[in-house]
Amino acid sequence: MEQAEKFDLPAPRFTKGHFQLIAGLGGRFTQESAEQIPLLWEQFLPQSDNIPCKVGEETYGVCCNPDGQGGFEYIAGVAISKLDDLPERYRWIELQEQEYAVFEHRGSLAGLSQTFQSIWKDWLPQSSYEAADAPEFERYSADFNPHTGAGLLEIWLPVKPRS
C-alpha cells in the first residue's frame, strides 16, 4: 500500500466545546464504506433548512457510536435547540462539553481523508494527547462550498491528556 505524500497540517487550536444537539440524516459506515458518506450529504442538504428548531447556519458531520470493530455512525446534520418537534426519520446526538483539538482543513473535500490521516497517524501519536471517548465532528461554515472548498471546514477531535 502506497503511503500518501505527507503535507503540512496546520497546528490545531484547543478549545472547550459546549453542549449541542445535532440532528440530521445518519447511517452506519466502516473505513471501507466511508466513501458513501457524500451520498448522505446529497440527501441531507436539500432538507437541512426544514429541520425543526434549527440553530445557526453551520452544518456538522458527526462520527459517533463506534462498534469496536471499525464501524461507526455518521450523522450529516445541523444544530437544533430541542428535540420536541423532530420527525422520527432524523437521527440526533448530544455533543457534551468536551476539550477539543480543532484543525482547519484547507482545500477541496477530495483531500479531507488526507487531513484525517495526518491527524490520526502523525499529529495525535506525536502529541501529548489521546483521543477522548466522545464524538468527533466536522463543522462546515455557512458559506462552505463543497465543490470549491471555499469557506471554513474544521475537524473537532475530542482529546484528553495522555495518561
Phi, psi and omega in degrees: 000127180281138178275136178297146178299133181289149176223163182283118177270123178301144179299142180282161166258155181247134182208159175265118177282148181261167179299134176214149168257130177240132180226144179176207178265141182225165176198165176263139183222166170233175176301325181288327183260002183299339178293351177276350182301321177303330177294324176298317178297320179299324178286323187282315189306318179297337181253004186298327180284348183264001181287126181299143175065027179298140179238124177077179183247358181285157172241158186227141170244109188252125173263123185207177175049056178295151181260004180081357180235022178098352178270153180205161174264143177234130178241121171269114188206190178227161175285142177230160182268336180199162183266349190312315187255014185283120177299151184298336183292344181267142173269154179215158178211148173265127170263116181277163174301131189200150173279135181229147163263124185248120181250140173268132172261128180248137178101194187285166178293340179300332180265006184298319181297326177294321177296315178300317179298319179296322178295308187283324186262338181247299187295307187300312180296334182268353182270178176264021182239163169228160180292135176273158179278080182202161179297142172258144181213158172259140177238119182256127179296161181301329182264011181295132178248111184295340181277326182254341184083001178290147184103183185252129174236121179244145174251120182257106181258118179290129184228161172214156179302140179297134181267000000 
